[in-house]
Amino acid sequence: MSVDVLLGLQWGDEGKGKIVDVLTPEYSVVARFQGGPNAGHTLEFEGIKHVLHTIPSGIFRKGTVNIVGNGVVIDPVTLKREIDALTKINVDTSASLFISRKAHLIIPTHRLLDAASEASKGSEKIGSTLRGIGPTYMDKTGRNGLRVGDIESPDFLKRYEKLRNKHIHLLNQMNFEFKLEELEPAFMEGIALMRTLNFVDSEHEMNRNILAGKQILAEGAQGSLLDIDFGSYPFVTSSNTITAGACTGLGVAPRHIGKVYGIFKAYCTRVGSGPFPTELNDETGEAIRAAGKEFGATTGRPRRCGWLDLPALKYAIMINGVSDLIMMKSDVLSGFKTIRVCTHYEINGKKMDYMPFDIVNEEVKPIYKDLPGWNKDLTGITAEKDMPAELASYIQYLEKELQVPITIVSVGPDRRQTIRRNVAELIS
């Protein structure tokens, strides 16, 4: 049996949490393969909004196994907060949540190092969420990190103090003021809770499930354009957010990868610094932000908003091997008389339809195609036949340009506001 992958194709915040929740009834296992508490996956059902940062989005579906893979970095404080919130609404994680022993731990000084590093950059800051993600991955690649399996060791405290003291030395060299004593108690409470959880060798767990014929969904975090190798470097995250990251983040061989669901918004957003060719710093951008409630699920920061960027989207589809596209937040564009789509970039007088190597430092002028908007509330639509003609045309145009079928269209935040399309073959 194969492992299907679901990931974002833009700069994150595409709506992955909702779609994992929608698709979970078709899967026995949902596994997170990279990222950490800088991710915020939002799910909404029965009038209640839930935000998950570490735990896979299949946790709300009974009978589903949820695995946090080795590629994830875990903050015990955030994890405890998530589990406490789930417990309050009677979601039992004791039998359905499994955490890789090889996943790395975020300790309090990682967060301090993150803040110190960002402060030192001044106007060149990358827009970090200050969750300690980058420093934790740095310790991982530097072979200094603490892993979940270390919690089981009798000398865990000694290992923790060794890494903490190394960080304190670095913080002192950076002349960064901090109060570690305010952070450590909550961390130790988180560690105490983690000792009660199910630790597994997730690579073996994943492959046992594959051999048993289980349906498995790998859940990505952030977005493809934030990938450490293929994103808009250096304004990227610290992990591989693309399909290949599912292999290294879960211990799954490439031959086991099946469908690749690529999620994108009907427009674009970005949080933090970095290039954004179609960004709208005007009333239209503000209108999209207000209609889409575009504020970070993790940080609360207002998201930058702009029109859909086809060169960037084609790039993400290519490097991920996307088989199925899922378009989110089409309802947000209701009421716009005209909807614009960036088809090409103009850089130094040259027209191109792909992302250049140095998009960070190049002056990029987007070239747009205008399409008619739809002046209809989509949130009550339950079938494709009820879509306004303009939305149907928008979808057909995108499928022709992207050469991948759009199989799901979201028309609202609730799991019920999701339209499955019967796409027999790619529109030519």
ROVEX-925583 format. One record per residue (C-alpha): x negated, y, z negated. Coordinates in steps of 0.5 Angstrom, whole numbers. Each point is the difference from the previous one (the first is absolute). Layout:
BEGIN
@c1 X	c2 Y	c3 Z .
...
***
This chain:
BEGIN
@c1 0	c2 0	c3 0 .
@c1 -2	c2 7	c3 2 .
@c1 -1	c2 6	c3 -5 .
@c1 4	c2 6	c3 3 .
@c1 -3	c2 7	c3 -1 .
@c1 3	c2 7	c3 -2 .
@c1 -3	c2 6	c3 0 .
@c1 0	c2 8	c3 1 .
@c1 -2	c2 2	c3 7 .
@c1 -1	c2 8	c3 -2 .
@c1 -3	c2 3	c3 -6 .
@c1 4	c2 -4	c3 -5 .
@c1 7	c2 2	c3 -3 .
@c1 3	c2 -4	c3 6 .
@c1 5	c2 -3	c3 -4 .
@c1 -3	c2 -7	c3 -1 .
@c1 3	c2 -2	c3 -7 .
@c1 7	c2 1	c3 3 .
@c1 -1	c2 -5	c3 6 .
@c1 -4	c2 -5	c3 -5 .
@c1 6	c2 0	c3 -4 .
@c1 5	c2 -1	c3 6 .
@c1 -4	c2 -6	c3 3 .
@c1 -2	c2 -3	c3 -7 .
@c1 6	c2 -5	c3 1 .
@c1 -3	c2 -3	c3 6 .
@c1 -7	c2 -1	c3 -4 .
@c1 -2	c2 -5	c3 -6 .
@c1 -6	c2 4	c3 -1 .
@c1 -2	c2 8	c3 0 .
@c1 -7	c2 1	c3 -1 .
@c1 -4	c2 7	c3 -1 .
@c1 -7	c2 0	c3 4 .
@c1 -3	c2 7	c3 -2 .
@c1 0	c2 7	c3 -3 .
@c1 2	c2 1	c3 -7 .
@c1 5	c2 5	c3 -4 .
@c1 -1	c2 5	c3 5 .
@c1 5	c2 -3	c3 4 .
@c1 7	c2 1	c3 -2 .
@c1 5	c2 -4	c3 4 .
@c1 8	c2 2	c3 -1 .
@c1 6	c2 -4	c3 0 .
@c1 7	c2 2	c3 -1 .
@c1 6	c2 -4	c3 -1 .
@c1 6	c2 0	c3 -4 .
@c1 -1	c2 8	c3 -1 .
@c1 -6	c2 -1	c3 -4 .
@c1 -7	c2 2	c3 3 .
@c1 -6	c2 -5	c3 -2 .
@c1 -8	c2 2	c3 1 .
@c1 -5	c2 -6	c3 0 .
@c1 -7	c2 2	c3 0 .
@c1 -4	c2 -7	c3 -1 .
@c1 6	c2 -5	c3 0 .
@c1 2	c2 -3	c3 7 .
@c1 7	c2 3	c3 2 .
@c1 3	c2 -7	c3 0 .
@c1 0	c2 0	c3 -8 .
@c1 8	c2 2	c3 0 .
@c1 2	c2 -7	c3 4 .
@c1 1	c2 -6	c3 -4 .
@c1 -4	c2 -6	c3 2 .
@c1 -6	c2 4	c3 3 .
@c1 -7	c2 -1	c3 -2 .
@c1 -4	c2 6	c3 0 .
@c1 -7	c2 0	c3 1 .
@c1 -5	c2 6	c3 -2 .
@c1 -6	c2 -2	c3 5 .
@c1 -8	c2 1	c3 -1 .
@c1 0	c2 6	c3 4 .
@c1 4	c2 4	c3 -5 .
@c1 -3	c2 4	c3 -5 .
@c1 5	c2 0	c3 -7 .
@c1 0	c2 6	c3 -5 .
@c1 3	c2 -4	c3 -6 .
@c1 3	c2 6	c3 -3 .
@c1 4	c2 1	c3 7 .
@c1 2	c2 -7	c3 0 .
@c1 2	c2 0	c3 -7 .
@c1 5	c2 6	c3 1 .
@c1 3	c2 -4	c3 6 .
@c1 1	c2 -6	c3 -3 .
@c1 3	c2 4	c3 -6 .
@c1 5	c2 3	c3 5 .
@c1 2	c2 -6	c3 3 .
@c1 1	c2 -4	c3 -7 .
@c1 5	c2 6	c3 -1 .
@c1 4	c2 -2	c3 6 .
@c1 0	c2 -7	c3 -2 .
@c1 -5	c2 -2	c3 6 .
@c1 -4	c2 -6	c3 -3 .
@c1 -7	c2 0	c3 3 .
@c1 -3	c2 -6	c3 -5 .
@c1 2	c2 -5	c3 5 .
@c1 -1	c2 4	c3 7 .
@c1 -6	c2 4	c3 -1 .
@c1 -7	c2 -3	c3 2 .
@c1 -6	c2 4	c3 0 .
@c1 -7	c2 -2	c3 3 .
@c1 -6	c2 -1	c3 -5 .
@c1 -4	c2 4	c3 6 .
@c1 4	c2 6	c3 0 .
@c1 -4	c2 6	c3 -3 .
@c1 2	c2 4	c3 -6 .
@c1 0	c2 7	c3 -1 .
@c1 -3	c2 3	c3 -6 .
@c1 1	c2 7	c3 -3 .
@c1 -6	c2 2	c3 2 .
@c1 1	c2 -1	c3 7 .
@c1 6	c2 5	c3 0 .
@c1 -5	c2 5	c3 -4 .
@c1 -5	c2 -1	c3 6 .
@c1 5	c2 1	c3 5 .
@c1 2	c2 6	c3 -3 .
@c1 -7	c2 2	c3 -1 .
@c1 -2	c2 -1	c3 8 .
@c1 6	c2 3	c3 2 .
@c1 -1	c2 6	c3 -4 .
@c1 -7	c2 1	c3 3 .
@c1 2	c2 0	c3 7 .
@c1 3	c2 7	c3 -1 .
@c1 4	c2 2	c3 7 .
@c1 -3	c2 -7	c3 3 .
@c1 4	c2 -5	c3 -5 .
@c1 4	c2 -5	c3 4 .
@c1 6	c2 0	c3 -4 .
@c1 -1	c2 -6	c3 -5 .
@c1 6	c2 -2	c3 -4 .
@c1 -5	c2 0	c3 -6 .
@c1 2	c2 -7	c3 -2 .
@c1 -7	c2 -3	c3 0 .
@c1 1	c2 -4	c3 7 .
@c1 -7	c2 2	c3 3 .
@c1 -4	c2 -1	c3 -6 .
@c1 3	c2 -7	c3 -1 .
@c1 -2	c2 -2	c3 7 .
@c1 -7	c2 3	c3 0 .
@c1 -1	c2 -4	c3 -6 .
@c1 3	c2 -6	c3 3 .
@c1 -5	c2 1	c3 6 .
@c1 -6	c2 2	c3 -4 .
@c1 1	c2 -7	c3 -4 .
@c1 1	c2 4	c3 -7 .
@c1 8	c2 -1	c3 0 .
@c1 4	c2 -4	c3 -5 .
@c1 5	c2 -5	c3 2 .
@c1 7	c2 -2	c3 -2 .
@c1 -3	c2 -7	c3 -2 .
@c1 -5	c2 3	c3 -5 .
@c1 6	c2 2	c3 -4 .
@c1 0	c2 -8	c3 -2 .
@c1 -8	c2 1	c3 -2 .
@c1 -1	c2 0	c3 -7 .
@c1 -5	c2 5	c3 1 .
@c1 4	c2 5	c3 4 .
@c1 0	c2 6	c3 -5 .
@c1 -8	c2 -1	c3 1 .
@c1 1	c2 0	c3 8 .
@c1 5	c2 6	c3 -1 .
@c1 -5	c2 4	c3 -4 .
@c1 -6	c2 -1	c3 5 .
@c1 4	c2 3	c3 6 .
@c1 3	c2 5	c3 -5 .
@c1 -7	c2 3	c3 -2 .
@c1 -2	c2 0	c3 7 .
@c1 5	c2 4	c3 2 .
@c1 -1	c2 5	c3 -6 .
@c1 -7	c2 1	c3 2 .
@c1 2	c2 2	c3 7 .
@c1 6	c2 5	c3 -3 .
@c1 -5	c2 3	c3 -4 .
@c1 -5	c2 1	c3 6 .
@c1 6	c2 3	c3 3 .
@c1 1	c2 5	c3 -6 .
@c1 7	c2 -2	c3 0 .
@c1 4	c2 1	c3 -6 .
@c1 5	c2 -6	c3 -2 .
@c1 3	c2 -3	c3 -6 .
@c1 0	c2 -7	c3 1 .
@c1 2	c2 -2	c3 -7 .
@c1 7	c2 3	c3 2 .
@c1 0	c2 -6	c3 6 .
@c1 -3	c2 -6	c3 -3 .
@c1 6	c2 -2	c3 -5 .
@c1 5	c2 0	c3 6 .
@c1 -5	c2 -4	c3 4 .
@c1 -1	c2 -5	c3 -5 .
@c1 8	c2 -1	c3 -1 .
@c1 0	c2 -2	c3 7 .
@c1 -5	c2 -5	c3 0 .
@c1 3	c2 -3	c3 -6 .
@c1 7	c2 -1	c3 4 .
@c1 -4	c2 -2	c3 6 .
@c1 -3	c2 -6	c3 -4 .
@c1 7	c2 -2	c3 0 .
@c1 1	c2 -1	c3 7 .
@c1 -1	c2 -5	c3 5 .
@c1 -7	c2 0	c3 3 .
@c1 -2	c2 -4	c3 6 .
@c1 -5	c2 -1	c3 5 .
@c1 4	c2 3	c3 6 .
@c1 -3	c2 -2	c3 6 .
@c1 1	c2 -8	c3 -2 .
@c1 7	c2 2	c3 -2 .
@c1 1	c2 4	c3 7 .
@c1 -2	c2 -6	c3 3 .
@c1 4	c2 -5	c3 -4 .
@c1 6	c2 4	c3 2 .
@c1 -2	c2 0	c3 8 .
@c1 -1	c2 -8	c3 0 .
@c1 7	c2 -1	c3 -4 .
@c1 3	c2 4	c3 6 .
@c1 2	c2 6	c3 -4 .
@c1 2	c2 6	c3 3 .
@c1 -5	c2 6	c3 -2 .
@c1 0	c2 7	c3 1 .
@c1 -6	c2 4	c3 -2 .
@c1 2	c2 7	c3 -2 .
@c1 -5	c2 6	c3 2 .
@c1 -1	c2 7	c3 -4 .
@c1 -2	c2 7	c3 3 .
@c1 0	c2 0	c3 7 .
@c1 -4	c2 -2	c3 6 .
@c1 -3	c2 7	c3 2 .
@c1 -3	c2 0	c3 -8 .
@c1 -4	c2 -7	c3 2 .
@c1 -7	c2 1	c3 -3 .
@c1 -3	c2 -2	c3 7 .
@c1 5	c2 2	c3 5 .
@c1 4	c2 6	c3 -3 .
@c1 -2	c2 8	c3 0 .
@c1 -6	c2 -1	c3 -4 .
@c1 -2	c2 3	c3 -5 .
@c1 7	c2 1	c3 -2 .
@c1 2	c2 -7	c3 -1 .
@c1 1	c2 -5	c3 -5 .
@c1 -5	c2 -5	c3 -3 .
@c1 3	c2 -6	c3 3 .
@c1 2	c2 -4	c3 7 .
@c1 7	c2 2	c3 1 .
@c1 1	c2 -4	c3 6 .
@c1 2	c2 -7	c3 2 .
@c1 -8	c2 -2	c3 -1 .
@c1 1	c2 2	c3 -7 .
@c1 5	c2 -5	c3 -1 .
@c1 -5	c2 -6	c3 1 .
@c1 -5	c2 3	c3 -4 .
@c1 4	c2 2	c3 -6 .
@c1 4	c2 -6	c3 0 .
@c1 -5	c2 -6	c3 2 .
@c1 4	c2 -1	c3 6 .
@c1 -3	c2 -3	c3 7 .
@c1 1	c2 5	c3 6 .
@c1 4	c2 -6	c3 3 .
@c1 5	c2 0	c3 -5 .
@c1 3	c2 7	c3 2 .
@c1 6	c2 0	c3 3 .
@c1 5	c2 6	c3 1 .
@c1 -3	c2 7	c3 -1 .
@c1 6	c2 5	c3 -2 .
@c1 -3	c2 7	c3 1 .
@c1 4	c2 5	c3 -4 .
@c1 1	c2 7	c3 2 .
@c1 4	c2 7	c3 -1 .
@c1 4	c2 3	c3 6 .
@c1 -5	c2 6	c3 -2 .
@c1 -7	c2 0	c3 -3 .
@c1 -2	c2 2	c3 -7 .
@c1 -6	c2 0	c3 -4 .
@c1 -2	c2 2	c3 -7 .
@c1 -7	c2 3	c3 -2 .
@c1 -5	c2 3	c3 4 .
@c1 -2	c2 -3	c3 7 .
@c1 2	c2 1	c3 8 .
@c1 7	c2 0	c3 2 .
@c1 1	c2 2	c3 7 .
@c1 7	c2 1	c3 0 .
@c1 1	c2 4	c3 -7 .
@c1 5	c2 5	c3 0 .
@c1 -1	c2 6	c3 -5 .
@c1 6	c2 3	c3 2 .
@c1 8	c2 0	c3 -2 .
@c1 0	c2 -7	c3 4 .
@c1 -5	c2 -3	c3 -4 .
@c1 4	c2 3	c3 -6 .
@c1 6	c2 -3	c3 2 .
@c1 -2	c2 -7	c3 1 .
@c1 -4	c2 0	c3 -6 .
@c1 7	c2 2	c3 -4 .
@c1 4	c2 -5	c3 4 .
@c1 -5	c2 -6	c3 -1 .
@c1 -1	c2 2	c3 -7 .
@c1 -7	c2 0	c3 2 .
@c1 -4	c2 0	c3 -7 .
@c1 -5	c2 -6	c3 -2 .
@c1 3	c2 -5	c3 -4 .
@c1 -7	c2 -1	c3 -4 .
@c1 -2	c2 7	c3 0 .
@c1 6	c2 4	c3 1 .
@c1 -4	c2 5	c3 5 .
@c1 4	c2 3	c3 6 .
@c1 -2	c2 -4	c3 6 .
@c1 -2	c2 4	c3 6 .
@c1 5	c2 -2	c3 6 .
@c1 0	c2 0	c3 8 .
@c1 2	c2 -3	c3 6 .
@c1 -1	c2 -7	c3 2 .
@c1 -7	c2 -1	c3 3 .
@c1 0	c2 -5	c3 5 .
@c1 -8	c2 -1	c3 1 .
@c1 -1	c2 -1	c3 -7 .
@c1 6	c2 -5	c3 0 .
@c1 -3	c2 -4	c3 6 .
@c1 -6	c2 0	c3 -3 .
@c1 2	c2 -3	c3 -7 .
@c1 5	c2 -5	c3 4 .
@c1 -7	c2 -2	c3 4 .
@c1 -4	c2 -2	c3 -6 .
@c1 5	c2 -3	c3 -4 .
@c1 3	c2 -5	c3 6 .
@c1 7	c2 3	c3 -2 .
@c1 6	c2 -5	c3 3 .
@c1 6	c2 4	c3 -3 .
@c1 1	c2 7	c3 -2 .
@c1 4	c2 3	c3 -5 .
@c1 2	c2 7	c3 0 .
@c1 2	c2 3	c3 -6 .
@c1 4	c2 7	c3 -2 .
@c1 3	c2 1	c3 6 .
@c1 6	c2 3	c3 -4 .
@c1 -5	c2 6	c3 -2 .
@c1 0	c2 2	c3 7 .
@c1 7	c2 1	c3 1 .
@c1 2	c2 7	c3 2 .
@c1 -6	c2 2	c3 3 .
@c1 2	c2 2	c3 7 .
@c1 -6	c2 -2	c3 3 .
@c1 -5	c2 -5	c3 -2 .
@c1 -7	c2 0	c3 2 .
@c1 -5	c2 -5	c3 1 .
@c1 -8	c2 1	c3 1 .
@c1 -2	c2 -4	c3 6 .
@c1 -7	c2 2	c3 1 .
@c1 -6	c2 4	c3 -3 .
@c1 -3	c2 6	c3 3 .
@c1 -7	c2 0	c3 -2 .
@c1 -5	c2 5	c3 3 .
@c1 4	c2 1	c3 6 .
@c1 0	c2 -8	c3 1 .
@c1 7	c2 -3	c3 -1 .
@c1 0	c2 -7	c3 -3 .
@c1 5	c2 -5	c3 -3 .
@c1 -5	c2 -3	c3 -5 .
@c1 -3	c2 2	c3 -7 .
@c1 -7	c2 2	c3 1 .
@c1 -6	c2 -2	c3 -4 .
@c1 0	c2 7	c3 -4 .
@c1 7	c2 2	c3 0 .
@c1 -2	c2 3	c3 -7 .
@c1 -4	c2 6	c3 3 .
@c1 3	c2 1	c3 7 .
@c1 5	c2 5	c3 1 .
@c1 6	c2 -4	c3 3 .
@c1 6	c2 3	c3 3 .
@c1 6	c2 -5	c3 1 .
@c1 4	c2 -1	c3 6 .
@c1 7	c2 -1	c3 -1 .
@c1 6	c2 -3	c3 4 .
@c1 7	c2 3	c3 -2 .
@c1 5	c2 -5	c3 -1 .
@c1 8	c2 1	c3 -2 .
@c1 1	c2 0	c3 -7 .
@c1 7	c2 -3	c3 -4 .
@c1 4	c2 4	c3 -3 .
@c1 4	c2 -6	c3 -4 .
@c1 -1	c2 -2	c3 -7 .
@c1 -3	c2 -7	c3 0 .
@c1 0	c2 -3	c3 -7 .
@c1 7	c2 -3	c3 1 .
@c1 -2	c2 -4	c3 6 .
@c1 -1	c2 -7	c3 -1 .
@c1 0	c2 -3	c3 8 .
@c1 -5	c2 2	c3 6 .
@c1 7	c2 1	c3 4 .
@c1 2	c2 6	c3 -5 .
@c1 -7	c2 4	c3 1 .
@c1 1	c2 6	c3 4 .
@c1 -3	c2 0	c3 7 .
@c1 -5	c2 5	c3 -1 .
@c1 -3	c2 -5	c3 -6 .
@c1 1	c2 -6	c3 5 .
@c1 -4	c2 4	c3 5 .
@c1 -6	c2 2	c3 -5 .
@c1 -1	c2 -7	c3 -2 .
@c1 0	c2 -2	c3 8 .
@c1 -5	c2 5	c3 1 .
@c1 -5	c2 -2	c3 -5 .
@c1 1	c2 -7	c3 2 .
@c1 -2	c2 1	c3 7 .
@c1 -6	c2 4	c3 -3 .
@c1 -2	c2 -4	c3 -5 .
@c1 1	c2 -7	c3 3 .
@c1 2	c2 -3	c3 -6 .
@c1 8	c2 -1	c3 -2 .
@c1 3	c2 4	c3 -6 .
@c1 4	c2 -6	c3 -3 .
@c1 2	c2 4	c3 -6 .
@c1 2	c2 7	c3 -1 .
@c1 1	c2 3	c3 -7 .
@c1 6	c2 5	c3 -1 .
@c1 0	c2 2	c3 -7 .
@c1 -4	c2 -2	c3 -7 .
@c1 4	c2 -6	c3 -2 .
@c1 -1	c2 -7	c3 2 .
@c1 7	c2 0	c3 3 .
@c1 -2	c2 6	c3 5 .
@c1 -4	c2 -5	c3 4 .
@c1 2	c2 -2	c3 8 .
@c1 -3	c2 -6	c3 3 .
@c1 -1	c2 1	c3 7 .
@c1 1	c2 -6	c3 5 .
@c1 -6	c2 1	c3 4 .
@c1 0	c2 -6	c3 5 .
@c1 -6	c2 3	c3 4 .
@c1 -4	c2 6	c3 1 .
@c1 3	c2 6	c3 3 .
@c1 -4	c2 1	c3 7 .
***
